[in-house]
Amino acid sequence: MVSGDGGFIASDLSGFARNHSAQEILTAITKPSANSDRPSVVATTRDGQQYSGRIRNEDNFSLQLQTVDGAFHFIAKSDLEHLEMDPQALMPSDYGSTLTPKELDDLASFLMNSAKTGEVTPERGFEDRE
């Protein structure tokens, strides 16, 4: 999501480029880390239902899980059979091979421009990539 546009499950990237260099942005795109501050989880209930997504809220008795389709699921911890961290990052890990170098540059440039202006606008690719 950037400036309120996009999906619901991932972090808002509006300000990501404010604190990261062009190279760090490209690395984050091409080699996403499963060790994010909010890892994905797989929750299995006692009746066999399985939910994959991110925990958005949790207390001693329940958790609220948001699945990749954006839906929220309230699950009582007493109804959980198993809860495990998913080692796979939610972000696809093949952008380094499925996007061209120019597309990667354009994406990083877009994020950098959005962070500067606070607006989502198409921008030229940048030439600072190493």
GUVO-820465 format. One record per atom (N, C-alpha, C): x, y, z; residue in one letter; residue number from 1; atom name. Coordinates in nm, 4 decimals. Layout:
{{X; Y; Z}; A; NUM; CA}
...
***
This chain:
{{0.0841; -0.1157; 0.0000}; M; 1; N}
{{0.0000; 0.0000; 0.0000}; M; 1; CA}
{{0.0899; 0.1236; 0.0000}; M; 1; C}
{{0.0519; 0.2208; -0.0831}; V; 2; N}
{{0.1209; 0.3487; -0.0872}; V; 2; CA}
{{0.0148; 0.4573; -0.0888}; V; 2; C}
{{0.0256; 0.5495; 0.0038}; S; 3; N}
{{-0.0680; 0.6623; 0.0152}; S; 3; CA}
{{-0.2136; 0.6180; 0.0162}; S; 3; C}
{{-0.2407; 0.5080; 0.0826}; G; 4; N}
{{-0.3771; 0.4588; 0.0963}; G; 4; CA}
{{-0.4270; 0.3749; -0.0189}; G; 4; C}
{{-0.3497; 0.3605; -0.1259}; D; 5; N}
{{-0.3886; 0.2782; -0.2403}; D; 5; CA}
{{-0.3163; 0.1451; -0.2344}; D; 5; C}
{{-0.3882; 0.0378; -0.2628}; G; 6; N}
{{-0.3273; -0.0941; -0.2660}; G; 6; CA}
{{-0.3952; -0.1892; -0.1705}; G; 6; C}
{{-0.3280; -0.2984; -0.1411}; G; 7; N}
{{-0.3843; -0.4029; -0.0574}; G; 7; CA}
{{-0.3862; -0.3674; 0.0896}; G; 7; C}
{{-0.4347; -0.4627; 0.1694}; F; 8; N}
{{-0.4534; -0.4382; 0.3116}; F; 8; CA}
{{-0.3553; -0.5135; 0.3997}; F; 8; C}
{{-0.3004; -0.6217; 0.3524}; I; 9; N}
{{-0.2257; -0.7114; 0.4400}; I; 9; CA}
{{-0.0826; -0.6633; 0.4655}; I; 9; C}
{{-0.0232; -0.5974; 0.3707}; A; 10; N}
{{0.1168; -0.5575; 0.3837}; A; 10; CA}
{{0.1303; -0.4209; 0.4499}; A; 10; C}
{{0.2514; -0.3877; 0.4826}; S; 11; N}
{{0.2809; -0.2588; 0.5437}; S; 11; CA}
{{0.2577; -0.1464; 0.4437}; S; 11; C}
{{0.2261; -0.0281; 0.4962}; D; 12; N}
{{0.2141; 0.0912; 0.4132}; D; 12; CA}
{{0.3552; 0.1367; 0.3776}; D; 12; C}
{{0.3842; 0.1459; 0.2487}; L; 13; N}
{{0.5184; 0.1808; 0.2024}; L; 13; CA}
{{0.5351; 0.3292; 0.1742}; L; 13; C}
{{0.4377; 0.4102; 0.2093}; S; 14; N}
{{0.4406; 0.5529; 0.1770}; S; 14; CA}
{{0.5695; 0.6202; 0.2223}; S; 14; C}
{{0.6184; 0.5869; 0.3395}; G; 15; N}
{{0.7385; 0.6514; 0.3898}; G; 15; CA}
{{0.8611; 0.5633; 0.3906}; G; 15; C}
{{0.8539; 0.4454; 0.3324}; F; 16; N}
{{0.9643; 0.3495; 0.3369}; F; 16; CA}
{{1.0936; 0.4100; 0.2832}; F; 16; C}
{{1.0856; 0.4828; 0.1721}; A; 17; N}
{{1.2058; 0.5367; 0.1084}; A; 17; CA}
{{1.2661; 0.6538; 0.1856}; A; 17; C}
{{1.1926; 0.7103; 0.2798}; R; 18; N}
{{1.2497; 0.8196; 0.3599}; R; 18; CA}
{{1.3669; 0.7715; 0.4441}; R; 18; C}
{{1.3631; 0.6454; 0.4842}; N; 19; N}
{{1.4654; 0.5921; 0.5744}; N; 19; CA}
{{1.5532; 0.4860; 0.5103}; N; 19; C}
{{1.5416; 0.4675; 0.3796}; H; 20; N}
{{1.6189; 0.3635; 0.3122}; H; 20; CA}
{{1.6789; 0.4177; 0.1835}; H; 20; C}
{{1.8001; 0.3740; 0.1534}; S; 21; N}
{{1.8668; 0.4141; 0.0291}; S; 21; CA}
{{1.8062; 0.3390; -0.0891}; S; 21; C}
{{1.8405; 0.3831; -0.2092}; A; 22; N}
{{1.7927; 0.3161; -0.3306}; A; 22; CA}
{{1.8342; 0.1692; -0.3302}; A; 22; C}
{{1.9569; 0.1415; -0.2902}; Q; 23; N}
{{2.0050; 0.0031; -0.2880}; Q; 23; CA}
{{1.9293; -0.0798; -0.1848}; Q; 23; C}
{{1.8989; -0.0218; -0.0690}; E; 24; N}
{{1.8229; -0.0939; 0.0329}; E; 24; CA}
{{1.6808; -0.1238; -0.0157}; E; 24; C}
{{1.6234; -0.0319; -0.0899}; I; 25; N}
{{1.4896; -0.0533; -0.1465}; I; 25; CA}
{{1.4934; -0.1688; -0.2451}; I; 25; C}
{{1.5924; -0.1676; -0.3340}; L; 26; N}
{{1.6038; -0.2753; -0.4330}; L; 26; CA}
{{1.6265; -0.4102; -0.3653}; L; 26; C}
{{1.7069; -0.4130; -0.2612}; T; 27; N}
{{1.7303; -0.5376; -0.1878}; T; 27; CA}
{{1.6021; -0.5852; -0.1213}; T; 27; C}
{{1.5248; -0.4938; -0.0640}; A; 28; N}
{{1.3982; -0.5313; 0.0001}; A; 28; CA}
{{1.2997; -0.5891; -0.1006}; A; 28; C}
{{1.3047; -0.5401; -0.2246}; I; 29; N}
{{1.2151; -0.5896; -0.3297}; I; 29; CA}
{{1.2598; -0.7262; -0.3802}; I; 29; C}
{{1.3886; -0.7421; -0.4014}; T; 30; N}
{{1.4386; -0.8650; -0.4638}; T; 30; CA}
{{1.4696; -0.9762; -0.3644}; T; 30; C}
{{1.4913; -0.9404; -0.2370}; K; 31; N}
{{1.5221; -1.0403; -0.1343}; K; 31; CA}
{{1.4421; -1.0100; -0.0080}; K; 31; C}
{{1.3107; -1.0284; -0.0156}; P; 32; N}
{{1.2290; -0.9956; 0.1019}; P; 32; CA}
{{1.2652; -1.0854; 0.2200}; P; 32; C}
{{1.2635; -1.0284; 0.3341}; S; 33; N}
{{1.3000; -1.1025; 0.4547}; S; 33; CA}
{{1.1759; -1.1546; 0.5249}; S; 33; C}
{{1.1807; -1.2795; 0.5636}; A; 34; N}
{{1.0707; -1.3358; 0.6419}; A; 34; CA}
{{1.0774; -1.2872; 0.7861}; A; 34; C}
{{1.1868; -1.2200; 0.8213}; N; 35; N}
{{1.2045; -1.1711; 0.9575}; N; 35; CA}
{{1.1546; -1.0278; 0.9710}; N; 35; C}
{{1.0348; -1.0023; 0.9245}; S; 36; N}
{{0.9798; -0.8685; 0.9359}; S; 36; CA}
{{0.9326; -0.8436; 1.0779}; S; 36; C}
{{0.8953; -0.7199; 1.1055}; D; 37; N}
{{0.8475; -0.6874; 1.2396}; D; 37; CA}
{{0.7109; -0.7495; 1.2664}; D; 37; C}
{{0.6397; -0.7882; 1.1614}; R; 38; N}
{{0.5106; -0.8556; 1.1761}; R; 38; CA}
{{0.5106; -0.9791; 1.0864}; R; 38; C}
{{0.5660; -1.0890; 1.1355}; P; 39; N}
{{0.5721; -1.2090; 1.0510}; P; 39; CA}
{{0.4336; -1.2659; 1.0237}; P; 39; C}
{{0.4253; -1.3408; 0.9170}; S; 40; N}
{{0.2983; -1.4072; 0.8873}; S; 40; CA}
{{0.2866; -1.5330; 0.9740}; S; 40; C}
{{0.1638; -1.5748; 0.9963}; V; 41; N}
{{0.1368; -1.6917; 1.0796}; V; 41; CA}
{{0.0354; -1.7819; 1.0096}; V; 41; C}
{{0.0330; -1.9060; 1.0528}; V; 42; N}
{{-0.0704; -2.0000; 1.0118}; V; 42; CA}
{{-0.1398; -2.0450; 1.1397}; V; 42; C}
{{-0.2695; -2.0180; 1.1466}; A; 43; N}
{{-0.3496; -2.0562; 1.2636}; A; 43; CA}
{{-0.4413; -2.1711; 1.2235}; A; 43; C}
{{-0.4364; -2.2788; 1.3002}; T; 44; N}
{{-0.5232; -2.3935; 1.2774}; T; 44; CA}
{{-0.6148; -2.4085; 1.3989}; T; 44; C}
{{-0.7453; -2.4105; 1.3728}; T; 45; N}
{{-0.8416; -2.4238; 1.4819}; T; 45; CA}
{{-0.8686; -2.5715; 1.5105}; T; 45; C}
{{-0.9301; -2.5973; 1.6227}; R; 46; N}
{{-0.9611; -2.7350; 1.6634}; R; 46; CA}
{{-1.0544; -2.8059; 1.5649}; R; 46; C}
{{-1.1358; -2.7285; 1.4920}; D; 47; N}
{{-1.2255; -2.7907; 1.3938}; D; 47; CA}
{{-1.1611; -2.8040; 1.2554}; D; 47; C}
{{-1.0294; -2.7765; 1.2469}; G; 48; N}
{{-0.9559; -2.7999; 1.1226}; G; 48; CA}
{{-0.9467; -2.6807; 1.0280}; G; 48; C}
{{-1.0092; -2.5692; 1.0609}; Q; 49; N}
{{-0.9973; -2.4506; 0.9761}; Q; 49; CA}
{{-0.8538; -2.3984; 0.9839}; Q; 49; C}
{{-0.8028; -2.3510; 0.8685}; Q; 50; N}
{{-0.6675; -2.2965; 0.8663}; Q; 50; CA}
{{-0.6722; -2.1561; 0.8085}; Q; 50; C}
{{-0.6038; -2.0632; 0.8753}; Y; 51; N}
{{-0.5990; -1.9236; 0.8331}; Y; 51; CA}
{{-0.4532; -1.8811; 0.8236}; Y; 51; C}
{{-0.4201; -1.8154; 0.7126}; S; 52; N}
{{-0.2852; -1.7666; 0.6904}; S; 52; CA}
{{-0.2909; -1.6152; 0.6793}; S; 52; C}
{{-0.2053; -1.5468; 0.7513}; G; 53; N}
{{-0.2041; -1.4012; 0.7431}; G; 53; CA}
{{-0.1192; -1.3412; 0.8530}; G; 53; C}
{{-0.1625; -1.2245; 0.9014}; R; 54; N}
{{-0.0898; -1.1536; 1.0058}; R; 54; CA}
{{-0.1791; -1.1284; 1.1262}; R; 54; C}
{{-0.1209; -1.1418; 1.2432}; I; 55; N}
{{-0.1937; -1.1087; 1.3649}; I; 55; CA}
{{-0.1984; -0.9568; 1.3758}; I; 55; C}
{{-0.3193; -0.9036; 1.3839}; R; 56; N}
{{-0.3369; -0.7587; 1.3947}; R; 56; CA}
{{-0.3646; -0.7148; 1.5375}; R; 56; C}
{{-0.4153; -0.8057; 1.6185}; N; 57; N}
{{-0.4477; -0.7741; 1.7563}; N; 57; CA}
{{-0.4449; -0.9043; 1.8355}; N; 57; C}
{{-0.3960; -0.8974; 1.9578}; E; 58; N}
{{-0.3894; -1.0185; 2.0388}; E; 58; CA}
{{-0.3956; -0.9813; 2.1864}; E; 58; C}
{{-0.4645; -1.0632; 2.2633}; D; 59; N}
{{-0.4636; -1.0510; 2.4089}; D; 59; CA}
{{-0.4490; -1.1909; 2.4675}; D; 59; C}
{{-0.4705; -1.2047; 2.5966}; N; 60; N}
{{-0.4520; -1.3349; 2.6610}; N; 60; CA}
{{-0.5518; -1.4400; 2.6154}; N; 60; C}
{{-0.6656; -1.3970; 2.5615}; F; 61; N}
{{-0.7735; -1.4899; 2.5318}; F; 61; CA}
{{-0.8070; -1.5065; 2.3845}; F; 61; C}
{{-0.7615; -1.4147; 2.3004}; S; 62; N}
{{-0.8008; -1.4199; 2.1594}; S; 62; CA}
{{-0.6963; -1.3528; 2.0712}; S; 62; C}
{{-0.7148; -1.3732; 1.9425}; L; 63; N}
{{-0.6344; -1.2998; 1.8455}; L; 63; CA}
{{-0.7222; -1.2631; 1.7275}; L; 63; C}
{{-0.6832; -1.1547; 1.6649}; Q; 64; N}
{{-0.7517; -1.1093; 1.5441}; Q; 64; CA}
{{-0.6510; -1.1234; 1.4314}; Q; 64; C}
{{-0.6856; -1.2053; 1.3349}; L; 65; N}
{{-0.5962; -1.2380; 1.2252}; L; 65; CA}
{{-0.6513; -1.1786; 1.0967}; L; 65; C}
{{-0.5644; -1.1124; 1.0200}; Q; 66; N}
{{-0.6044; -1.0616; 0.8894}; Q; 66; CA}
{{-0.5419; -1.1518; 0.7844}; Q; 66; C}
{{-0.6270; -1.2101; 0.6991}; T; 67; N}
{{-0.5790; -1.2992; 0.5941}; T; 67; CA}
{{-0.5423; -1.2186; 0.4703}; T; 67; C}
{{-0.4752; -1.2825; 0.3760}; V; 68; N}
{{-0.4244; -1.2120; 0.2583}; V; 68; CA}
{{-0.5339; -1.1483; 0.1730}; V; 68; C}
{{-0.6566; -1.1935; 0.1864}; D; 69; N}
{{-0.7667; -1.1317; 0.1114}; D; 69; CA}
{{-0.8214; -1.0075; 0.1817}; D; 69; C}
{{-0.7626; -0.9722; 0.2971}; G; 70; N}
{{-0.8044; -0.8539; 0.3706}; G; 70; CA}
{{-0.9077; -0.8806; 0.4785}; G; 70; C}
{{-0.9616; -1.0026; 0.4845}; A; 71; N}
{{-1.0653; -1.0354; 0.5829}; A; 71; CA}
{{-1.0041; -1.0518; 0.7217}; A; 71; C}
{{-1.0808; -1.0126; 0.8232}; F; 72; N}
{{-1.0402; -1.0289; 0.9621}; F; 72; CA}
{{-1.1123; -1.1485; 1.0229}; F; 72; C}
{{-1.0403; -1.2233; 1.1043}; H; 73; N}
{{-1.0962; -1.3409; 1.1712}; H; 73; CA}
{{-1.0636; -1.3304; 1.3188}; H; 73; C}
{{-1.1677; -1.3329; 1.4010}; F; 74; N}
{{-1.1525; -1.3320; 1.5461}; F; 74; CA}
{{-1.1483; -1.4770; 1.5918}; F; 74; C}
{{-1.0406; -1.5150; 1.6588}; I; 75; N}
{{-1.0240; -1.6541; 1.7010}; I; 75; CA}
{{-0.9948; -1.6565; 1.8502}; I; 75; C}
{{-1.0781; -1.7284; 1.9243}; A; 76; N}
{{-1.0512; -1.7486; 2.0667}; A; 76; CA}
{{-0.9324; -1.8438; 2.0792}; A; 76; C}
{{-0.8399; -1.8122; 2.1667}; K; 77; N}
{{-0.7226; -1.8974; 2.1825}; K; 77; CA}
{{-0.7603; -2.0379; 2.2282}; K; 77; C}
{{-0.8709; -2.0506; 2.2979}; S; 78; N}
{{-0.9163; -2.1838; 2.3400}; S; 78; CA}
{{-0.9612; -2.2676; 2.2201}; S; 78; C}
{{-0.9895; -2.2041; 2.1071}; D; 79; N}
{{-1.0293; -2.2748; 1.9849}; D; 79; CA}
{{-0.9102; -2.3095; 1.8959}; D; 79; C}
{{-0.7903; -2.2637; 1.9322}; L; 80; N}
{{-0.6716; -2.2894; 1.8503}; L; 80; CA}
{{-0.6137; -2.4270; 1.8785}; L; 80; C}
{{-0.5877; -2.4993; 1.7724}; E; 81; N}
{{-0.5152; -2.6256; 1.7820}; E; 81; CA}
{{-0.3654; -2.5978; 1.7736}; E; 81; C}
{{-0.3297; -2.5043; 1.6815}; H; 82; N}
{{-0.1887; -2.4787; 1.6558}; H; 82; CA}
{{-0.1743; -2.3384; 1.5968}; H; 82; C}
{{-0.0698; -2.2681; 1.6365}; L; 83; N}
{{-0.0351; -2.1377; 1.5809}; L; 83; CA}
{{0.1136; -2.1382; 1.5553}; L; 83; C}
{{0.1515; -2.1191; 1.4301}; E; 84; N}
{{0.2947; -2.1205; 1.3994}; E; 84; CA}
{{0.3319; -2.0045; 1.3094}; E; 84; C}
{{0.4534; -1.9553; 1.3303}; M; 85; N}
{{0.5067; -1.8518; 1.2442}; M; 85; CA}
{{0.5349; -1.9154; 1.1083}; M; 85; C}
{{0.4966; -1.8457; 1.0033}; D; 86; N}
{{0.5194; -1.8952; 0.8683}; D; 86; CA}
{{0.6558; -1.8447; 0.8222}; D; 86; C}
{{0.7500; -1.9336; 0.7906}; P; 87; N}
{{0.8840; -1.8890; 0.7510}; P; 87; CA}
{{0.8854; -1.8175; 0.6161}; P; 87; C}
{{0.7820; -1.8360; 0.5376}; Q; 88; N}
{{0.7748; -1.7733; 0.4048}; Q; 88; CA}
{{0.7204; -1.6312; 0.4181}; Q; 88; C}
{{0.7909; -1.5342; 0.3620}; A; 89; N}
{{0.7433; -1.3959; 0.3623}; A; 89; CA}
{{0.6173; -1.3866; 0.2765}; A; 89; C}
{{0.5284; -1.2953; 0.3117}; L; 90; N}
{{0.4071; -1.2757; 0.2314}; L; 90; CA}
{{0.4401; -1.2186; 0.0940}; L; 90; C}
{{0.5446; -1.1392; 0.0863}; M; 91; N}
{{0.5842; -1.0786; -0.0405}; M; 91; CA}
{{0.6501; -1.1844; -0.1292}; M; 91; C}
{{0.6128; -1.1885; -0.2560}; P; 92; N}
{{0.6783; -1.2843; -0.3469}; P; 92; CA}
{{0.8297; -1.2647; -0.3469}; P; 92; C}
{{0.9022; -1.3734; -0.3562}; S; 93; N}
{{1.0486; -1.3657; -0.3493}; S; 93; CA}
{{1.1160; -1.3705; -0.4853}; S; 93; C}
{{1.0374; -1.3660; -0.5931}; D; 94; N}
{{1.0980; -1.3812; -0.7266}; D; 94; CA}
{{1.1007; -1.2533; -0.8094}; D; 94; C}
{{1.0803; -1.1375; -0.7472}; Y; 95; N}
{{1.0811; -1.0131; -0.8246}; Y; 95; CA}
{{1.2153; -0.9870; -0.8926}; Y; 95; C}
{{1.3244; -1.0348; -0.8348}; G; 96; N}
{{1.4559; -1.0172; -0.8957}; G; 96; CA}
{{1.4678; -1.0865; -1.0297}; G; 96; C}
{{1.3894; -1.1918; -1.0520}; S; 97; N}
{{1.3955; -1.2640; -1.1789}; S; 97; CA}
{{1.2750; -1.2361; -1.2690}; S; 97; C}
{{1.1646; -1.1888; -1.2129}; T; 98; N}
{{1.0459; -1.1647; -1.2957}; T; 98; CA}
{{1.0334; -1.0196; -1.3421}; T; 98; C}
{{1.1018; -0.9285; -1.2756}; L; 99; N}
{{1.1017; -0.7891; -1.3190}; L; 99; CA}
{{1.2346; -0.7568; -1.3853}; L; 99; C}
{{1.2292; -0.6744; -1.4863}; T; 100; N}
{{1.3526; -0.6319; -1.5542}; T; 100; CA}
{{1.4243; -0.5296; -1.4661}; T; 100; C}
{{1.5549; -0.5063; -1.4912}; P; 101; N}
{{1.6249; -0.4026; -1.4149}; P; 101; CA}
{{1.5556; -0.2660; -1.4247}; P; 101; C}
{{1.5019; -0.2328; -1.5403}; K; 102; N}
{{1.4316; -0.1048; -1.5556}; K; 102; CA}
{{1.3037; -0.1025; -1.4721}; K; 102; C}
{{1.2298; -0.2138; -1.4700}; E; 103; N}
{{1.1086; -0.2193; -1.3880}; E; 103; CA}
{{1.1416; -0.2062; -1.2392}; E; 103; C}
{{1.2513; -0.2692; -1.1970}; L; 104; N}
{{1.2942; -0.2561; -1.0580}; L; 104; CA}
{{1.3325; -0.1120; -1.0264}; L; 104; C}
{{1.4070; -0.0499; -1.1177}; D; 105; N}
{{1.4428; 0.0909; -1.0998}; D; 105; CA}
{{1.3188; 0.1793; -1.0928}; D; 105; C}
{{1.2227; 0.1531; -1.1810}; D; 106; N}
{{1.0997; 0.2322; -1.1820}; D; 106; CA}
{{1.0229; 0.2161; -1.0504}; D; 106; C}
{{1.0175; 0.0960; -0.9992}; L; 107; N}
{{0.9475; 0.0703; -0.8742}; L; 107; CA}
{{1.0160; 0.1414; -0.7574}; L; 107; C}
{{1.1480; 0.1302; -0.7503}; A; 108; N}
{{1.2222; 0.1985; -0.6438}; A; 108; CA}
{{1.2073; 0.3498; -0.6570}; A; 108; C}
{{1.2127; 0.4004; -0.7795}; S; 109; N}
{{1.1957; 0.5440; -0.8037}; S; 109; CA}
{{1.0569; 0.5904; -0.7601}; S; 109; C}
{{0.9558; 0.5105; -0.7910}; F; 110; N}
{{0.8186; 0.5413; -0.7514}; F; 110; CA}
{{0.8085; 0.5520; -0.5991}; F; 110; C}
{{0.8684; 0.4576; -0.5287}; L; 111; N}
{{0.8641; 0.4601; -0.3817}; L; 111; CA}
{{0.9390; 0.5811; -0.3273}; L; 111; C}
{{1.0534; 0.6135; -0.3879}; M; 112; N}
{{1.1311; 0.7287; -0.3426}; M; 112; CA}
{{1.0546; 0.8585; -0.3679}; M; 112; C}
{{0.9919; 0.8703; -0.4833}; N; 113; N}
{{0.9157; 0.9904; -0.5154}; N; 113; CA}
{{0.7938; 1.0030; -0.4243}; N; 113; C}
{{0.7266; 0.8922; -0.3996}; S; 114; N}
{{0.6091; 0.8944; -0.3123}; S; 114; CA}
{{0.6460; 0.9367; -0.1710}; S; 114; C}
{{0.7622; 0.8938; -0.1238}; A; 115; N}
{{0.8060; 0.9299; 0.0111}; A; 115; CA}
{{0.8377; 1.0791; 0.0201}; A; 115; C}
{{0.8904; 1.1366; -0.0876}; K; 116; N}
{{0.9245; 1.2791; -0.0877}; K; 116; CA}
{{0.8006; 1.3668; -0.0924}; K; 116; C}
{{0.7071; 1.3319; -0.1797}; T; 117; N}
{{0.5932; 1.4195; -0.2036}; T; 117; CA}
{{0.4705; 1.3828; -0.1230}; T; 117; C}
{{0.4656; 1.2578; -0.0787}; G; 118; N}
{{0.3449; 1.2112; -0.0117}; G; 118; CA}
{{0.2344; 1.1795; -0.1103}; G; 118; C}
{{0.2640; 1.1864; -0.2394}; E; 119; N}
{{0.1660; 1.1576; -0.3437}; E; 119; CA}
{{0.2131; 1.0404; -0.4269}; E; 119; C}
{{0.1191; 0.9733; -0.4901}; V; 120; N}
{{0.1503; 0.8638; -0.5805}; V; 120; CA}
{{0.1475; 0.9198; -0.7221}; V; 120; C}
{{0.2648; 0.9333; -0.7834}; T; 121; N}
{{0.2734; 0.9833; -0.9206}; T; 121; CA}
{{0.3773; 0.9030; -0.9959}; T; 121; C}
{{0.3550; 0.8785; -1.1253}; P; 122; N}
{{0.4571; 0.8083; -1.2032}; P; 122; CA}
{{0.5803; 0.8974; -1.2165}; P; 122; C}
{{0.6942; 0.8374; -1.2143}; E; 123; N}
{{0.8190; 0.9120; -1.2169}; E; 123; CA}
{{0.9194; 0.8382; -1.3035}; E; 123; C}
{{1.0170; 0.9106; -1.3551}; R; 124; N}
{{1.1222; 0.8466; -1.4334}; R; 124; CA}
{{1.2028; 0.7523; -1.3457}; R; 124; C}
{{1.2642; 0.6530; -1.4098}; G; 125; N}
{{1.3544; 0.5646; -1.3372}; G; 125; CA}
{{1.4755; 0.6437; -1.2918}; G; 125; C}
{{1.5487; 0.5957; -1.1948}; F; 126; N}
{{1.6667; 0.6675; -1.1501}; F; 126; CA}
{{1.7904; 0.5939; -1.1943}; F; 126; C}
{{1.8994; 0.6665; -1.2007}; E; 127; N}
{{2.0213; 0.6105; -1.2554}; E; 127; CA}
{{2.1253; 0.5792; -1.1470}; E; 127; C}
{{2.0921; 0.5940; -1.0202}; D; 128; N}
{{2.1894; 0.5787; -0.9124}; D; 128; CA}
{{2.2116; 0.4340; -0.8711}; D; 128; C}
{{2.1444; 0.3408; -0.9345}; R; 129; N}
{{2.1554; 0.2012; -0.8932}; R; 129; CA}
{{2.2946; 0.1480; -0.9220}; R; 129; C}
{{2.3484; 0.0772; -0.8251}; E; 130; N}
{{2.4832; 0.0190; -0.8408}; E; 130; CA}
{{2.4745; -0.1195; -0.8948}; E; 130; C}
***
